[in-house]
Structure formats: structure tokens, C-alpha cells
């Protein structure tokens, strides 16, 4: 890993037998905070933010399950509504309360985003649409197709930044579908296409651009 000026803190919270959360604490007081699934991956991207012009941003990364099917059931609301709802409550309520208590960071919704990649992109969309009072921005990279735009959109919708690669047509179609639906519902949407496949190189590179787009430079 490249040198990181901030700190990575991992703790285990009481959920589903114990679930780890890894937080990237930036070296300067955070001006924004991003909550994400796949936390063991995305929390490491603080080093990418440090090398960018994005504002100082804390990342709160909730770890995923190793079992891919169970991960999907937690991240996409259509497969197992009860498991999704339990994880949603943990993600939105418990993790937020813990982060405020543990790190003393209280930022308004205007400085708060939810982020995800692949199946985690579905999680970001679902959580953001359900809780626009908590997250002002949705960052979504290469979303899976298990969660599609509802027929009736909420009246209040966060702004959204989506990205997908031309070499991952299934995921690009999903991202494009969501971008169109969100725009039609009146949301502020940024949709990026890149020559890339389904991998974290594109996602890492795009992440600081998402943060800068939502929270300024």
C-alpha cells in the first residue's frame, strides 16, 4: 500500500455475530463523510483521496460477508427483504451512532454520502433513496442489476454520481438505467462512462472525483 497520512481504525460491532467496520480517519478535520459497504476494500481508498484535490473526507466502511449470495441479500432489497432490512438498520442507525460516538464527527446531510461498487452500488442506491434525510449524495460505481428503479420514485432524492465501464456492458446498462430514472425524477445526476472493465482500478480513480463533485475542492 502507498503511504497513508491518515489512520485506519477497525472495530467489531454487535451485529449478526459481530461485524467489522473500518474507518479511514483523514489527517485533517473531516469536511465530509462517506459511508460504504465492502468496507475492507473501500476504507483503504483514503490514500487516493489524500493524493487528490478532494476535501478532507472520512470513510466509514462496513465490511461485507465472504459469502457472495449473503452479501447480495444484504445489499439488494429484492432478494431477502428481512435480511436487507436488518442490515439497513445496522448500516444507517448503529454504524452512524457508533461513528459519531467513537470519532466525535457530526456532519450534516449536506456533507454526507453513501457509496458502493458492484452489488455495493445497489446498496448505495437503495440506502440513499430510502434515507435522503441522512445522505445528500449517492456515489454508485458499476451497479448490479438485482435492484432496479422503482415505478414510483420518492419525492425527495439525493444527487447521484454514477460511473461504469464500456467493457462491462451489463453494469453500464444498469448505471445508465438508473441515471435516466433519477434524472426523470428530478435528481441532479452525473453519469460517467469510462473505457474500463469491472475492476477497482476505475472505481478507485473515480472516487475522489465523486467526493470533489459532491463536496467541493
Secondary structure by P-SEA (a helix, b strand, c coil): cccccbbbbbbbcccccbbbbbbbcccccccbbbbbccccccccaaaaaaaccccbbbbbbbbbbccaaaaaaaccccccaaaaaaaaaaaccaaaaaaaaaccccccccccccccccaaaaaaaaaaaaccccccbbbbccccccccccccccccccbbbbbbbccaaaaaaaaaaaaaaaaaaccbbbbbbccccccaaaaaaaaaaaaaacccc
